[in-house]
Amino acid sequence: MKFSAGKTCESATAARHTFVVLAYQDSPYLEECLQSLVAQTVKSGIIITTSTPSEFITSLADKYGLNLIINPMRTNATDDMKFAFRQVETDYFTYAHQDDIYHPDYLKYMLKMTQSYPDFQIVFSDYYELKKGKVRSWSLLLLIKRLILMPFYLFDHSLSSPSSKKRLLALGDPICYPTLIINKSRLEQTQFDFLSLESLSDWYLLTELSQYPGSFVFCPKKLLYRRLHNASRTIELVNTRDYYNRVLKMFSKYWPRWIAVLLAKLFSLTNFLNKE
């Protein structure tokens, strides 16, 4: 892939950002993720948090000279996210998922967007899918997400009104969570309470965030390789009745019951087909 050249972000801006790597058990993809963060053309802080400490994770932290912080009281994945949030000391941060790979210019382009839209709550980007070692620029899920995003970001990269942000999320969550740069002060305004929905916690959190002042900013460049594999927790949940019930609960926040049921069935089917 090719990206046009851009000006390097000021070091002061990069110093306001931290990558928070959420390490869980001994993932074979963790080192590749860390390598992509260390190789960023614009440098920022990187920390690793985990509630499943092991020699494997410790050795990788030591290898790349990264601070490893252990959560001693884990009950679920959301607790891990909350713990990681409390470790961030910078203004902005990214939850780096251990399975994913970040483009070398991810931070350069994303920080430029934070400078252009200083009222931002989140900045997110487009992305590739990575399946069995092959990069996919298009899939059914990517197509649907891009079609949802298109009318909202056709003329501007920023979406600021609560009603517009809510409409963006009404047909499902088109935002790839691992791409987010989050404005920590904006997130602190919310209840930050999304324990009940597990794999849909991202969608729930963005729904809560949409009610508050600030912008959802979109960078249309593909800056992440999102790995799809059958061992991921999301893939495990897609085919369960519990997953459908969570999806239905989310759509019911936006639509009458009969529409919510229809959208929930379509949403679940799309995610099932996309894992193939």
C-alpha positions in Angstrom: 0.0 0.0 0.0 1.1 3.6 -0.6 0.6 6.7 1.5 1.3 10.2 0.5 4.1 11.9 2.4 3.0 14.1 5.3 4.7 16.5 7.7 6.0 14.9 10.9 3.9 15.7 13.9 5.6 17.8 16.6 7.3 15.8 19.3 5.2 17.6 21.9 2.0 16.2 20.3 3.4 12.6 20.2 4.4 13.0 23.9 0.7 13.4 24.7 -0.1 9.8 23.4 0.4 6.3 24.8 -0.2 2.9 23.2 -1.7 0.6 25.9 -1.2 -3.0 24.8 -3.8 -5.3 26.4 -1.9 -8.6 26.7 -3.9 -11.7 27.5 -2.3 -15.2 27.9 0.5 -16.1 25.5 -0.7 -14.9 22.2 1.5 -15.9 19.2 0.7 -12.5 17.6 1.8 -10.3 20.5 5.4 -9.7 19.4 4.3 -8.7 15.9 1.9 -6.2 17.4 4.7 -4.8 19.6 7.1 -4.6 16.7 4.6 -2.5 14.7 4.3 -0.1 17.7 8.0 0.2 18.2 8.4 0.8 14.4 6.1 3.9 14.3 7.6 6.8 12.4 6.4 9.1 15.1 7.2 7.8 18.6 5.0 7.8 21.7 4.8 5.9 25.0 4.1 2.2 25.0 3.0 0.2 28.0 1.7 -3.4 28.4 -1.0 -4.3 30.8 -2.1 -7.8 31.7 -4.1 -9.8 34.2 -2.5 -13.1 33.0 1.2 -12.6 33.7 3.7 -15.1 32.3 7.3 -15.5 31.4 6.3 -15.1 27.7 4.8 -11.7 28.2 7.6 -10.6 30.6 10.3 -11.6 28.1 8.7 -9.6 25.3 8.4 -6.6 27.6 12.1 -6.9 28.5 13.1 -7.5 24.9 11.5 -4.2 23.7 12.2 -2.2 26.9 8.5 -1.7 27.7 6.9 -1.2 31.0 4.7 -4.1 32.0 1.9 -3.4 34.5 0.0 -6.4 36.1 -3.7 -6.2 37.0 -4.0 -8.3 40.2 -7.8 -8.4 40.3 -9.2 -9.5 36.9 -12.8 -10.7 36.5 -13.4 -10.0 32.8 -12.0 -8.3 29.8 -13.8 -5.0 30.6 -12.0 -4.9 34.0 -8.7 -5.2 32.1 -9.7 -2.2 29.9 -10.6 -0.1 33.0 -7.4 -1.1 34.7 -5.4 -0.1 31.6 -7.2 3.2 31.4 -6.1 4.0 34.9 -2.5 3.5 34.0 -2.5 6.1 31.2 -0.8 9.3 32.2 -1.0 11.1 28.8 -3.8 13.1 27.3 -4.5 10.6 24.5 -4.2 6.9 24.2 -4.9 3.9 22.0 -6.0 0.5 23.2 -3.7 -1.7 21.1 -5.1 -5.2 20.6 -2.4 -7.8 20.8 -3.5 -9.6 17.6 -3.4 -6.6 15.3 -0.6 -4.8 13.4 -0.4 -1.1 13.1 0.8 0.7 9.9 4.2 2.5 10.5 2.5 5.8 9.8 -0.6 5.2 12.0 0.5 7.6 14.7 1.7 10.2 12.2 -1.6 10.5 10.4 -3.8 10.1 13.5 -2.0 12.8 15.5 -2.3 15.2 12.6 -6.1 14.7 12.9 -6.0 15.5 16.6 -4.3 18.7 15.8 -6.8 19.6 13.1 -9.8 18.8 15.4 -8.8 19.7 18.9 -12.3 19.1 20.3 -12.1 15.4 19.4 -13.4 12.7 21.6 -12.1 9.9 19.3 -10.1 9.7 16.1 -10.5 6.5 14.1 -9.3 5.2 10.8 -10.1 2.7 8.1 -8.4 -0.6 8.2 -7.5 -3.9 6.5 -8.5 -7.4 7.6 -5.7 -10.0 8.0 -6.9 -13.6 7.6 -4.6 -16.6 7.4 -1.7 -14.4 6.5 -3.5 -12.7 3.7 -4.5 -9.0 3.7 -8.0 -8.2 2.6 -8.9 -4.7 1.5 -12.5 -5.7 1.0 -14.9 -8.0 2.7 -18.7 -8.0 3.3 -18.1 -6.4 6.8 -15.7 -3.8 5.5 -18.1 -2.9 2.7 -21.0 -2.4 5.1 -19.0 -0.4 7.5 -17.7 1.9 4.8 -21.2 2.4 3.4 -22.4 3.4 6.8 -19.6 5.9 7.3 -19.7 7.4 3.8 -22.7 9.8 4.1 -21.6 11.1 7.5 -18.0 11.9 6.4 -18.5 12.8 2.8 -17.7 16.5 3.3 -15.8 16.7 6.6 -13.7 14.4 8.7 -15.5 15.5 11.9 -18.9 14.6 13.3 -19.8 16.7 16.3 -23.6 16.9 17.0 -25.0 14.3 19.4 -27.8 13.5 17.0 -25.4 12.8 14.1 -23.1 10.7 16.2 -26.2 8.7 17.4 -27.4 8.2 13.8 -23.9 6.9 12.9 -24.2 4.1 15.4 -27.8 3.2 14.8 -27.2 0.6 12.1 -24.4 -1.1 14.0 -20.9 0.0 15.0 -18.9 1.0 11.9 -15.9 2.1 14.0 -12.9 -0.2 14.3 -12.0 0.1 18.0 -8.3 -0.8 17.9 -7.8 2.2 15.5 -9.0 4.7 18.0 -7.1 7.5 19.5 -9.1 8.4 22.6 -9.1 11.8 24.3 -8.8 10.7 27.9 -10.5 13.8 29.4 -13.5 13.3 27.2 -13.8 9.6 28.2 -13.7 10.6 31.9 -16.9 12.6 31.4 -18.9 9.4 30.8 -19.9 6.7 33.2 -17.4 4.4 31.6 -19.7 1.5 32.6 -20.2 -1.1 29.9 -19.7 -4.4 31.8 -22.8 -6.1 30.7 -22.2 -6.4 27.0 -18.7 -7.9 26.7 -17.9 -8.2 23.0 -20.2 -5.3 22.2 -18.7 -3.1 24.9 -17.0 -0.9 22.3 -20.4 -0.1 20.6 -21.9 0.6 24.0 -19.1 2.9 25.1 -19.3 4.9 21.8 -23.1 5.2 22.3 -22.5 6.7 25.7 -19.8 8.9 24.4 -22.0 10.2 21.6 -24.2 12.1 24.1 -21.4 14.4 25.3 -19.7 17.4 23.6 -16.9 16.7 21.2 -16.2 15.1 17.8 -15.9 11.7 16.3 -13.1 12.2 13.8 -12.5 9.9 10.8 -9.2 9.4 9.1 -10.0 7.5 5.8 -6.5 6.0 5.4 -6.1 2.3 6.2 -3.8 2.3 9.2 -4.4 -1.1 10.8 -4.3 -4.8 9.9 -7.1 -6.3 11.9 -6.4 -10.0 12.5 -9.3 -12.5 12.2 -8.7 -15.9 13.7 -10.9 -18.6 15.2 -9.2 -18.4 18.6 -10.4 -14.8 19.2 -13.1 -14.3 21.8 -15.3 -12.3 19.4 -15.4 -15.1 16.9 -16.3 -17.5 19.7 -19.3 -15.4 20.7 -20.7 -14.6 17.2 -22.5 -17.9 16.9 -24.1 -17.9 20.3 -27.6 -16.9 21.4 -26.2 -14.7 24.0 -24.3 -12.7 21.4 -27.6 -12.2 19.5 -29.3 -11.0 22.7 -26.6 -8.4 23.2 -26.9 -7.2 19.7 -30.6 -6.9 20.1 -30.2 -4.9 23.3 -28.0 -2.4 21.5 -30.3 -2.0 18.5 -33.2 -1.5 20.9 -31.5 1.7 22.1 -32.1 3.2 18.7 -35.2 1.5 17.1 -38.6 0.1 17.8 -38.6 -3.6 18.8 -39.6 -5.0 15.4 -36.9 -3.0 13.5 -34.3 -3.9 16.2 -35.0 -7.6 15.8 -34.6 -7.4 12.0 -31.3 -5.5 12.3 -30.0 -7.8 15.0 -30.5 -10.8 12.8 -28.8 -9.1 9.8 -26.0 -7.9 12.0 -25.3 -11.4 13.5 -25.5 -13.0 10.0 -23.0 -10.5 8.6 -20.5 -11.2 11.4 -21.0 -14.9 10.9 -20.4 -14.8 7.2 -17.3 -12.5 7.6 -15.5 -15.0 9.7 -15.4 -17.5 6.8 
